[in-house]
């Protein structure tokens, strides 16, 4: 009897191992491998001309796939959950986020973690939802997460992932391109990780120059920030080429680094500095460029636990980096209490000199 039980157990273990191997082969073969540069479609192209010497506003907001509301935690940050608590809650979150965007009336929006067809957000197409509520905005969408099935955590896997970064603009976007950022995790983790990228959106100016709008979302859970170092090196090389052309440059989004000039220890917490949170290397910022964010309003929270005032570790990791030919009129963070996302938005007002 014992021999039969052992034999059946061995069959079961071998079967599970075989299924897992087949799954890894399938995911490897179907892995999303975008080219370094991919032209993006500019949807609803009807924007106005952006003018020099006239103010305009821009808001960056990581919407957390409308699933990371204040009652959520996240497994990669030490929590347990891998997806939104329910479809109903996802709809509540995306409606609230969209209402904020409509009421804010910024000229340009940079939105990260916007899902189109993901298990974690109940397969709600958030790009459609947001863009339909903003019919006066042109928009581009760059995919940075495309995996048929993420098998972790084992007891409640994240499932399918289709997500990206959404740029909306009241001004004409002449051209949009997805640039794949350098750096990859080791195999097989890279199969289930985000394919980090930035989108380059070229907006013509009435003086014959261009605003080069770089929308980015850097890595977060790379051990020791090793992938982020490669991403910043790639960005530095890109900027070195663009600076020579004397256009206007704004880089905005979720940097997943502490923005220089801000201090997480200003915000009350019972948690230690999280391992994933990095500081920028001193060599990154190009000469004359300026960091733009609100140091008084934390933009991110840790997700080891649901949000509780004075408990979660808070930091400013969202904002802008602008070239010296751009004047910063104002910058402000909106503290939304992490009600519908694990981030707070930041808005800058700029003038192209």
C-alpha positions in Angstrom: 0.0 0.0 0.0 2.8 2.4 0.9 4.5 1.7 -2.4 1.3 2.5 -4.3 0.9 5.8 -2.4 4.5 6.7 -3.0 4.1 5.9 -6.7 1.0 8.0 -7.1 2.6 10.9 -5.2 5.6 10.7 -7.6 3.2 10.8 -10.6 1.5 13.8 -9.2 4.7 15.7 -8.5 6.1 14.8 -12.0 2.8 15.9 -13.6 2.9 19.3 -11.8 6.6 19.7 -12.7 5.8 18.9 -16.4 2.8 21.3 -16.5 5.1 24.1 -15.0 7.8 23.4 -17.6 5.3 23.5 -20.4 3.9 26.7 -19.0 7.4 28.3 -18.9 8.1 27.2 -22.4 4.8 28.8 -23.5 5.4 32.1 -21.7 9.0 32.2 -23.1 7.8 31.6 -26.7 5.0 34.2 -26.4 7.0 36.7 -24.4 6.4 40.3 -25.4 9.6 41.5 -27.1 9.0 44.9 -28.5 11.6 46.7 -30.6 13.6 49.5 -29.1 11.5 52.1 -30.9 7.9 51.6 -31.9 5.7 54.3 -33.5 2.5 54.9 -31.5 -0.9 56.0 -32.9 -2.0 59.5 -31.9 -5.7 59.0 -31.3 -8.4 61.7 -31.6 -5.8 64.1 -33.2 -7.5 67.5 -32.9 -5.2 69.4 -30.5 -4.4 73.1 -30.6 -1.0 74.6 -31.2 1.1 75.1 -28.0 2.4 78.6 -27.8 5.7 79.9 -26.3 5.4 82.4 -23.4 1.9 81.2 -22.5 1.3 79.1 -19.4 0.0 75.5 -19.6 -0.6 72.8 -16.9 0.4 69.2 -16.7 -0.6 66.5 -14.2 1.1 63.2 -13.6 -0.8 60.5 -11.7 -0.1 56.8 -11.2 -3.7 55.4 -11.0 -2.6 52.0 -9.6 -4.8 50.2 -12.2 -7.8 51.4 -10.2 -7.2 48.5 -7.9 -4.8 49.8 -5.3 -7.2 51.8 -3.2 -6.7 52.6 0.5 -8.0 49.2 1.7 -5.5 47.2 -0.5 -2.1 45.8 0.1 0.2 44.3 -2.5 2.2 41.1 -2.4 5.5 42.5 -3.9 5.6 45.0 -1.1 5.1 42.4 1.6 1.3 42.3 1.5 -1.0 39.4 0.3 -3.2 40.8 -2.5 -2.5 40.7 -6.2 -5.5 42.3 -7.7 -8.5 44.6 -7.0 -10.8 43.4 -4.3 -13.8 43.3 -6.6 -15.1 44.5 -10.0 -17.5 46.9 -8.1 -14.5 48.5 -6.2 -12.5 48.8 -9.5 -15.4 50.7 -11.0 -15.7 52.9 -8.0 -12.0 53.7 -8.2 -11.9 54.4 -12.0 -14.9 56.6 -11.8 -13.4 58.6 -8.9 -10.0 58.9 -10.7 -11.7 60.0 -13.9 -13.8 62.6 -12.0 -10.7 64.0 -10.5 -9.1 64.3 -14.0 -12.2 66.0 -15.4 -12.4 68.5 -12.6 -8.7 69.3 -12.6 -8.8 70.5 -16.2 -5.1 70.2 -16.8 -3.9 70.7 -20.4 -1.8 67.5 -20.4 -2.1 64.3 -18.3 0.5 61.6 -17.8 -1.2 58.5 -16.3 0.6 55.3 -15.3 -0.6 51.8 -14.7 -3.6 52.1 -16.9 -5.0 48.7 -17.8 -6.8 47.6 -20.9 -7.5 43.9 -20.3 -6.0 42.6 -17.0 -7.2 40.1 -14.5 -6.1 42.4 -11.7 -8.6 45.1 -12.8 -11.4 42.8 -13.8 -10.7 43.3 -17.5 -12.1 46.8 -17.5 -10.6 48.9 -20.4 -9.4 51.9 -18.5 -8.0 53.7 -21.6 -11.5 53.7 -23.2 -13.1 54.7 -20.0 -10.8 57.7 -19.4 -10.5 58.8 -23.1 -14.3 58.8 -23.7 -14.7 61.2 -20.7 -12.1 63.6 -22.2 -13.2 63.9 -25.9 -11.3 67.1 -26.4 -7.9 65.5 -25.7 -5.6 63.7 -28.1 -4.0 60.6 -26.6 -1.3 58.0 -27.0 -0.8 54.8 -25.2 2.4 52.8 -24.7 2.2 49.2 -23.5 4.7 48.3 -20.7 3.1 45.2 -19.3 1.9 42.3 -21.5 1.9 38.8 -20.0 -0.6 36.0 -20.7 -0.5 34.8 -17.0 1.4 35.9 -13.9 1.4 32.8 -11.7 2.2 34.5 -8.4 1.2 34.6 -5.6 0.5 30.9 -5.9 -2.8 30.9 -3.9 -4.1 34.0 -5.7 -2.2 34.6 -8.9 -2.3 38.0 -10.6 -3.3 36.4 -13.9 -3.3 38.2 -17.2 -1.7 41.6 -17.5 -2.2 44.2 -20.2 -1.2 47.7 -19.1 0.7 50.8 -20.0 1.1 54.6 -19.8 -1.5 56.9 -21.2 -0.7 60.5 -22.3 -3.6 62.9 -23.0 -3.1 66.4 -24.4 -5.2 69.4 -25.5 -2.3 70.3 -27.7 -1.4 68.7 -31.0 0.9 65.6 -30.7 2.8 65.5 -34.0 4.5 62.2 -33.3 4.7 59.6 -30.6 7.2 56.8 -30.1 7.7 54.1 -27.5 11.3 53.7 -26.4 12.2 50.4 -24.6 14.3 51.2 -21.5 17.5 49.2 -20.9 17.7 46.6 -18.2 16.0 43.2 -17.6 15.6 41.0 -14.6 17.1 37.5 -14.8 15.1 34.6 -16.5 12.5 33.4 -15.7 11.4 36.5 -13.6 11.7 38.7 -16.6 8.9 36.7 -18.3 6.4 38.0 -15.7 7.9 41.5 -15.1 7.0 44.8 -16.8 8.7 45.7 -20.0 9.6 49.2 -18.9 9.5 52.0 -21.5 9.0 55.7 -22.0 6.9 57.4 -24.6 8.3 60.4 -26.5 5.6 62.8 -27.5 6.6 65.6 -29.9 4.4 68.6 -29.6 5.0 71.5 -32.1 5.4 75.1 -30.8 4.4 78.2 -32.6 8.0 79.4 -32.6 9.1 76.5 -34.8 10.6 74.4 -31.9 9.1 71.3 -30.2 8.2 70.3 -26.7 9.7 66.8 -26.2 7.4 65.3 -23.6 8.9 62.1 -22.1 6.3 60.0 -20.1 8.0 57.4 -18.0 7.4 54.8 -15.3 10.7 53.3 -14.0 11.1 49.9 -12.2 10.3 49.5 -8.6 11.2 46.0 -7.2 14.5 45.4 -8.9 16.9 44.3 -6.1 19.3 47.1 -5.2 18.0 49.3 -8.0 20.2 47.5 -10.6 17.7 47.7 -13.4 16.9 51.3 -12.6 20.6 52.2 -12.9 20.5 50.9 -16.5 17.3 52.7 -17.2 18.7 56.0 -16.0 21.9 55.5 -18.1 19.7 55.0 -21.2 17.7 58.1 -20.3 21.0 60.1 -19.9 22.1 59.0 -23.3 18.8 59.9 -24.9 18.8 63.4 -23.2 22.4 64.1 -24.3 21.2 63.7 -27.9 18.1 65.8 -27.5 19.7 68.6 -25.6 21.9 69.5 -28.6 18.7 70.3 -30.6 17.7 73.1 -28.3 14.1 72.0 -28.0 12.0 72.1 -24.8 12.2 68.9 -22.7 9.8 67.7 -19.9 10.2 64.3 -18.3 7.3 63.3 -16.1 5.8 60.3 -14.4 6.5 57.8 -11.7 10.3 57.7 -11.2 10.3 55.2 -8.3 13.1 57.2 -6.8 13.0 59.8 -4.1 12.7 63.1 -6.0 15.7 65.3 -5.1 14.7 68.2 -2.8 12.1 66.0 -0.9 12.5 64.1 2.3 10.3 61.1 3.2 11.1 61.5 6.9 8.9 64.6 6.9 5.9 62.3 6.9 4.9 60.4 10.0 5.3 56.6 9.7 5.9 53.5 11.8 7.6 51.7 9.0 11.3 51.6 8.0 12.6 52.9 4.7 11.4 50.2 2.2 14.1 48.2 0.3 12.7 49.1 -3.1 12.9 52.9 -2.7 16.0 54.3 -4.2 17.7 57.7 -4.3 18.9 59.2 -7.5 22.5 58.9 -8.4 24.1 62.4 -8.2 25.4 62.0 -11.8 21.9 61.7 -13.4 20.5 65.3 -13.7 21.6 67.1 -16.8 23.2 70.5 -16.4 20.6 73.3 -15.9 17.6 70.9 -15.6 15.2 71.4 -12.7 13.3 68.9 -10.6 9.6 69.9 -10.2 7.4 68.4 -7.5 5.6 69.4 -4.3 7.9 68.4 -1.3 5.0 68.9 1.1 2.6 66.3 -0.4 3.7 62.6 -0.5 2.9 61.0 -3.8 3.3 57.3 -2.9 2.7 54.9 0.0 4.0 51.5 0.9 1.5 48.7 0.2 2.5 46.1 2.8 -0.7 47.1 4.6 -3.9 49.0 3.7 -3.4 52.7 4.1 -3.5 54.1 7.6 -2.5 57.6 8.5 0.8 57.7 10.3 1.6 54.0 9.6 2.6 53.5 5.9 5.9 54.9 4.7 5.3 57.9 2.4 7.6 59.5 -0.2 7.6 61.9 -3.1 8.5 59.8 -6.2 6.3 61.4 -8.9 7.0 64.6 -10.6 8.8 66.3 -13.5 12.3 67.1 -14.7 12.4 70.1 -17.1 15.0 71.7 -19.3 16.4 75.2 -18.4 14.5 76.9 -21.3 11.2 76.2 -19.4 10.0 78.4 -16.6 8.1 76.8 -13.7 5.2 79.0 -12.6 3.8 76.7 -9.9 3.7 73.1 -8.7 1.3 71.5 -6.3 0.4 68.0 -5.1 -3.1 67.0 -4.5 -3.5 64.9 -1.4 -6.3 62.5 -2.1 -5.7 60.3 0.9 -4.9 57.3 -1.3 -8.6 56.7 -1.5 -8.6 55.2 -5.0 -4.9 54.7 -5.8 -1.7 54.2 -4.0 -0.4 57.5 -5.4 -1.3 61.1 -5.2 -1.1 63.3 -8.4 1.2 66.3 -9.0 0.5 69.3 -11.2 3.0 71.7 -12.7 2.4 75.0 -14.5 5.0 75.9 -17.1 5.9 78.5 -19.7 8.1 77.8 -22.6 10.6 80.7 -22.7 
